Amino acid sequence: MDINQNANANVYSTAAGKVTTAVNSNATTGYGSQVVITHANGYTTRYAHLVYGTVKLKVGATVAQGALLGKVGSTGNSTGAHLHFELLRNGVNLTNTYFSCGQRNVTALAPLMPRPSTSVNADISGDAKADLIALSSAGRMSVYNGNGKGGWATVTLGAGWGTTRAIVHGDFNGDGKGDFVAVRTDGNLWFYRGAGKNSFTATLVGAGWNSARIVAGGADFNGDGRMDLVSIAADGYLYLHSGNGDGSFASPVQIDYGWGEVDVIIVGDFGLDGIADVIGRDAGGRLLLASGNGSGVTARVQIGKGWSSLTALTGGADYNGDGYPDLIARDAAGVLWLYPWRGSGFGARVKAGTGWNGHRLIH
């Protein structure tokens, strides 16, 4: 991202880290004078075309957020004073995925903040660990509070959930606490605002959801920082229901087609790029990943096969504490399995429970 003008303005580090490149160069090619900093969690930032001679840091130096790196210049392949800024994670350029900058002055140290994480918030107990909700065949709701390692502590909340046909985790009002939404058999959509400690406040937020054959979500598809829903209708179209930030949702918009053979979908940031993605299982037992692109999804790619025998699939949250979204599955014997995400597919499964056959819905 090029931040134009601001000639000779100070350039500061956006976050703490270690200097891995520090170059003073008056060349007319390449980046010219530049600094590259490696940060935690795989992030890297680059600051280029700085004024020759203003880079004082050395490779290997540890810098704090706000450390002075140099001054805005025009060295290297440049036609005028500007800061060339890059943000990468694990080598993938995220700069214009998260934010952009118009042709205007930028105040020193004014934060350029990426949009909020799109990770599915499934923490309904308030301990910062992802939980599961399960509805029994008799209509009783139980919460399984996760321990961050794929294990659970059970809390029974009560009966009266027999008319619920879909539940979806997420922080739908942006208060940092895990909520969920429920679709009833009458087509009504209810928002259950989480208050922590496995407690909720219910609000009716929509009607007419009987046209949605499958509902999932809890992550951000369009980059507005609000958690969204997606659904598959009887016509096989995939629809986006953009979150309004208060537990309600905008009218559906078609974002893909050909999902008629898919019987379950899981939403999460499987691309690890801050944009929600969708995994679906088709009639042949294949897992198909449709990556989010900020306005919809890309063409589906097969990431697994042989999943037909599993009787329940959910996930999108981090259940084992490794920072990546996982998949939770139940087999025909009632055994619950955790499948850790590895970036392009799932790793070896880990047993996460037994005796789960009594549940009609798991999320």
C-alpha positions in Angstrom: 0.0 0.0 0.0 1.4 3.4 -1.0 0.8 6.3 1.4 1.6 9.3 -0.8 3.0 12.7 0.1 4.1 13.2 3.7 7.7 13.9 2.6 10.2 13.7 5.4 7.5 12.6 7.9 8.7 10.2 10.6 7.9 6.5 9.9 7.1 4.3 13.0 6.8 0.6 13.6 3.2 -0.5 13.7 4.0 -3.2 16.3 6.8 -4.7 18.3 9.2 -7.1 16.6 12.7 -7.8 15.4 14.4 -6.0 12.5 15.2 -8.5 9.7 16.1 -6.0 7.0 17.6 -2.6 7.4 19.0 -0.9 4.2 20.2 2.6 3.5 20.3 2.8 -0.3 20.1 5.7 -2.8 19.4 3.4 -5.7 16.7 4.2 -8.2 15.5 0.6 -8.4 13.8 -1.7 -6.0 12.7 -0.6 -2.5 15.6 1.8 -1.9 16.1 2.5 1.8 13.8 0.2 3.7 13.1 -1.6 7.0 11.5 -5.0 7.4 10.3 -6.1 10.9 9.2 -9.7 11.9 6.4 -9.7 14.5 4.7 -12.4 16.5 2.3 -14.9 15.0 3.8 -15.0 11.6 3.3 -11.3 10.8 5.9 -9.2 8.9 5.8 -5.5 8.0 7.9 -3.6 5.3 8.5 0.2 5.1 10.2 1.2 1.9 11.4 4.2 -0.2 12.7 5.9 3.0 15.0 8.9 2.9 18.6 7.8 2.3 20.6 7.9 5.5 17.6 8.0 7.9 17.6 4.3 8.6 19.6 4.0 11.8 18.4 0.5 13.0 20.5 -2.6 12.5 19.4 -6.1 11.6 18.6 -8.1 14.7 17.5 -5.1 16.7 14.4 -5.5 18.8 11.9 -2.6 18.4 8.8 -1.6 20.3 5.6 -0.4 18.7 6.1 3.2 17.7 9.8 2.9 17.2 11.3 5.4 14.7 12.4 3.6 11.5 13.2 6.5 9.2 11.6 9.2 7.1 9.2 9.2 4.1 11.3 9.6 1.0 11.6 8.6 -2.7 14.5 6.2 -2.9 14.3 3.1 -5.1 11.7 2.7 -7.9 9.7 5.8 -6.9 8.3 8.8 -8.7 7.6 10.9 -5.6 7.7 10.9 -1.8 5.6 8.2 -0.3 5.7 5.3 2.1 5.4 1.8 0.6 3.9 -0.3 3.4 3.3 -4.0 3.4 1.6 -6.3 6.0 2.2 -10.1 5.5 1.3 -13.1 7.5 3.2 -16.4 6.8 4.4 -14.8 3.6 0.9 -13.8 2.3 0.3 -10.1 1.6 -2.6 -8.9 3.6 -2.3 -5.2 3.2 -5.1 -4.4 0.9 -7.2 -7.3 2.2 -7.5 -5.6 5.5 -7.3 -1.8 4.7 -6.4 0.7 2.1 -5.3 4.4 2.2 -6.4 7.2 -0.2 -4.3 10.1 -1.3 -4.2 12.0 1.9 -1.8 12.9 4.7 -1.6 10.5 7.6 -1.1 11.6 11.2 1.9 10.2 12.9 1.1 7.2 15.1 -2.6 7.2 14.0 -3.5 3.5 14.0 -4.1 1.7 10.8 -6.2 -1.1 12.3 -7.1 -4.3 10.5 -10.7 -5.3 10.6 -11.7 -7.5 13.6 -10.8 -11.2 13.6 -13.3 -13.4 11.8 -12.7 -16.3 14.2 -16.0 -17.9 15.3 -16.6 -17.0 18.9 -18.0 -20.2 20.5 -17.1 -19.2 24.1 -20.4 -19.0 26.0 -19.0 -19.6 29.4 -16.7 -16.6 29.4 -13.4 -18.5 30.0 -12.0 -17.7 26.5 -12.3 -21.4 25.4 -14.6 -22.6 22.7 -17.7 -24.5 23.8 -20.4 -26.7 22.1 -24.1 -26.6 22.4 -26.1 -29.8 21.9 -29.9 -30.4 21.7 -31.1 -33.9 22.6 -33.8 -35.8 20.8 -36.1 -35.0 23.7 -35.6 -31.2 23.2 -33.1 -30.6 26.1 -30.2 -28.2 25.7 -26.8 -29.0 27.1 -23.7 -26.9 27.0 -20.3 -28.5 26.8 -17.7 -26.1 28.1 -14.4 -26.7 26.3 -11.1 -26.9 28.2 -9.1 -25.7 25.3 -7.7 -29.2 24.7 -10.7 -31.0 23.1 -12.3 -31.9 26.4 -15.6 -30.9 27.9 -17.6 -30.1 31.1 -21.3 -30.6 30.8 -24.0 -28.1 31.9 -27.7 -28.9 31.3 -29.7 -25.7 30.6 -33.2 -27.1 30.2 -36.0 -28.4 28.0 -38.3 -26.7 25.4 -35.9 -26.8 22.4 -37.8 -29.4 20.4 -38.8 -26.9 17.6 -35.3 -25.7 17.0 -33.9 -27.0 13.7 -30.6 -25.0 13.5 -28.2 -23.3 16.0 -25.2 -21.2 15.0 -22.4 -19.8 17.3 -20.9 -16.4 17.0 -20.4 -13.0 18.6 -23.2 -11.4 16.6 -23.4 -8.1 18.6 -19.7 -7.4 18.9 -19.5 -7.3 22.7 -16.8 -10.0 22.8 -19.1 -12.6 24.3 -20.2 -15.7 22.5 -23.8 -15.7 21.3 -25.9 -18.0 19.2 -28.9 -17.8 16.9 -31.6 -20.4 16.5 -33.9 -21.2 13.6 -37.3 -22.5 14.7 -39.6 -24.8 12.7 -42.0 -21.9 12.3 -39.3 -20.0 10.3 -38.5 -17.5 13.1 -34.9 -16.6 13.8 -34.0 -15.9 17.5 -30.9 -14.2 18.7 -29.5 -15.4 22.1 -27.2 -12.7 23.4 -24.5 -14.3 25.5 -23.8 -12.9 29.0 -21.1 -15.4 30.0 -21.5 -18.2 32.4 -23.7 -20.1 29.9 -26.5 -17.6 30.2 -28.5 -15.8 27.4 -31.1 -13.2 26.7 -33.5 -14.1 23.8 -34.8 -11.7 21.1 -36.8 -12.4 18.0 -34.9 -11.0 15.1 -36.3 -12.5 11.9 -39.0 -14.5 10.2 -39.3 -16.5 6.9 -36.3 -18.7 7.5 -38.1 -21.8 6.4 -36.7 -21.2 2.9 -33.2 -21.8 4.3 -32.5 -25.6 4.2 -29.1 -25.3 6.0 -27.9 -22.4 8.1 -24.3 -21.7 9.4 -22.0 -18.8 10.1 -20.6 -16.8 12.9 -17.7 -15.2 11.0 -17.2 -12.1 8.8 -17.6 -12.5 5.0 -17.7 -8.9 3.9 -15.1 -7.2 6.0 -17.3 -4.9 8.0 -16.3 -6.4 11.3 -19.8 -7.9 11.9 -20.4 -11.6 12.0 -22.6 -13.0 9.3 -24.7 -16.0 8.4 -24.8 -18.1 5.3 -27.6 -20.5 4.1 -28.4 -23.0 1.4 -31.9 -22.8 0.0 -33.9 -25.5 -1.8 -32.8 -24.1 -5.1 -29.1 -25.0 -4.3 -28.0 -21.3 -4.0 -25.7 -20.2 -1.3 -26.9 -17.0 0.4 -25.1 -14.4 2.5 -27.0 -12.8 5.4 -24.9 -9.9 6.5 -24.9 -9.2 10.2 -26.2 -5.8 11.4 -24.1 -6.0 14.6 -27.1 -6.3 16.9 -28.0 -9.9 16.4 -30.2 -9.2 13.3 -29.3 -9.7 9.7 -29.8 -8.1 6.3 -31.8 -9.6 3.5 -30.1 -12.5 1.8 -27.8 -12.1 -1.2 -26.9 -14.9 -3.6 -23.1 -15.5 -3.5 -22.8 -19.0 -5.2 -24.8 -21.8 -6.8 -24.7 -25.6 -7.1 -24.9 -26.4 -3.4 -27.9 -28.7 -3.8 -26.1 -31.9 -2.9 -24.4 -30.4 0.2 -25.9 -31.6 3.4 -23.9 -29.7 6.0 -21.7 -26.5 5.9 -19.1 -25.3 8.4 -18.0 -21.6 8.5 -14.6 -20.4 9.7 -11.4 -18.6 8.7 -9.8 -21.7 7.2 -7.7 -19.5 4.8 -6.2 -17.7 7.9 -6.6 -14.4 6.0 -9.2 -12.7 8.1 -12.1 -13.6 5.7 -14.7 -16.3 6.4 -14.7 -19.4 4.3 -17.2 -22.3 3.9 -16.6 -26.0 4.0 -19.4 -28.3 2.7 -19.9 -32.0 2.5 -21.5 -33.3 -0.6 -23.6 -36.5 -1.3 -20.4 -38.4 -2.2 -18.8 -37.7 1.2 -16.3 -35.2 -0.1 -15.3 -32.1 1.8 -15.3 -29.0 -0.4 -13.8 -25.7 0.6 -15.1 -22.4 -0.9 -12.7 -19.6 0.1 -14.2 -16.2 1.0 -13.1 -13.2 -1.1 -14.7 -10.4 0.7 -17.9 -10.3 -1.3 -18.6 -14.0 -1.9 -16.7 -17.2 -2.3 -14.4 -18.7 -4.8 -14.8 -22.0 -6.7 -15.0 -25.0 -4.4 -11.9 -27.2 -4.0 -11.9 -30.7 -2.6 -10.0 -31.0 0.6 -11.1 -34.5 1.8 -13.1 -37.6 1.0 -14.8 -40.5 2.9 -16.8 -38.3 5.3 -20.2 -39.9 4.6 -20.3 -42.1 7.7 -20.1 -39.2 10.1 -23.5 -38.3 11.5 -22.8 -34.8 12.7 -20.3 -32.1 11.6 -19.7 -28.7 13.1 -16.7 -26.4 13.8 -15.1 -23.2 12.6 -13.9 -22.3 16.2 -10.6 -23.2 17.8 -11.3 -26.1 20.2 -7.7 -27.2 20.9 -6.0 -23.9 21.6 -3.6 -23.9 18.6 -5.1 -20.7 17.1 -6.6 -22.5 14.1 -10.3 -23.4 13.3 -11.2 -27.0 13.9 -13.8 -29.4 12.8 -15.9 -31.5 15.3 -17.5 -34.7 14.0 -19.6 -37.6 15.5 -19.5 -41.1 14.1 -22.2 -43.7 14.0 -21.1 -45.2 17.3 -21.6 -41.8 19.1 -17.9 -41.1 19.4 -17.0 -37.4 19.1 -13.8 -36.5 17.1 -11.8 -33.3 16.8 -10.1 -32.7 13.4 -7.4 -30.0 13.7 -7.0 -27.7 10.7 -3.6 -27.7 9.1 -4.0 -24.9 6.5 -5.0 -27.0 3.5 -6.7 -30.0 5.1 -7.3 -31.6 8.5 -4.8 -33.4 10.6 -5.2 -36.7 12.4 -8.3 -36.9 14.4 -8.4 -36.9 18.2 -11.1 -38.5 20.3 -13.1 -35.8 22.1 -15.9 -37.8 23.7 -18.2 -40.8 23.7 -22.0 -41.2 24.1 -23.1 -38.4 21.8 -25.7 -40.3 19.9 -28.5 -38.9 22.1 -28.1 -35.4 20.5 -30.2 -34.3 17.6 -28.1 -31.1 17.0 -24.5 -30.3 17.9 -22.9 -26.9 17.3 
